[in-house]
Amino acid sequence: MPIDPAVAIGAELPSVDFSWETADVQLYHLALGAGARATDPAELRYLSDTDPQVLPTFATVAATFHATEPPRVSFPGIDIDLAKIVHGSQEITVHRPLPPAGKATTATRIAEVWDKGKAAVIVQESTTLDESGAPLWSARSSIFARGEGGFGGERGPSDAVALPDRAPDHELEVATLPQQALLYRMCGDRNPLHSDPEFAKAAGFPAPILHGLCTYGMVCKAVVDGALESDVSRVKGFRARFAGVVFPGERLRVRVWHTDAGLGVSATVIDRDDAPALSDVVMTLA
């Protein structure tokens, strides 16, 4: 079915009620590599049995954490083969530090649909409220659908972020495990692109790739640990554009600059001559 922006833009998706427990937060953090420094008190704050601190990026998986089926890209005016989809960008804004357990409701709408010629970009915006109706977090994300452009829509803006023209204030190295994607899929993203070699080849990749949101979470954690003394309460928001793929087992180079807007960040793949992984990355501070 071709994309129909007249139907899609502004469409409200069904709201989602969900809950999470401390064990879900612990598993999410482990899937991002938490625990590598197994005796470091700062590291163990992510894995406490009673009151773990929660990375803001947990918001990207909280509503789908217990999913066991691959996601579907079927919205009003939009129906796309999953093999054509990659994550385009992600932004999370937290309204207070996330609790390690809770119940919430997320409301989502299709905010924009951009025609990139050979591809389409679908932008979603969502708001998540706790049981009392108080805001927990807001999100804006996009998916990039290869081969789905040409429907006559607007091309959309460019939101490039310029980094300071000087040496970074912090340079960090983040190792991913060969099994990183298989760990992260336990957080609810069962897209076979990240686990099935044949599916990945059919989608144009030589092997399963790491979830973009896993890279996003790992980079967020690295920045919090390396620049903010492992204190997640100092983070207000985190946004990034997915600029390239990461294969499980590769190493990331994360550079961080202190700026007036917060922290500017870049993430590249060391093992492939610093090929881009995340770009236009900004962490805003509380």
Protein Blocks (a to p, Z undefined) as FASTA:
>chain_A
ZZdfklmnopacddddddddfklmmmmmmmnopaklmmbmklmmmmcfklccddfklmmm
mmmmmgcbdcddddehiacdfklpccfbdcdddfbdcdfbdcdddddddfbdcdehjacc
dddddddddfkopafbdcddddddehighnopaebiafbdcdddbddfbdcdddddfklm
mmmmmnopacfklmpmklmmmnopabdcddfklmmmmmmmmmmmmmnoopaklpmbdcdd
dfbdcdehiacdddddddfklpadddddfklooiafbeciacddZZ
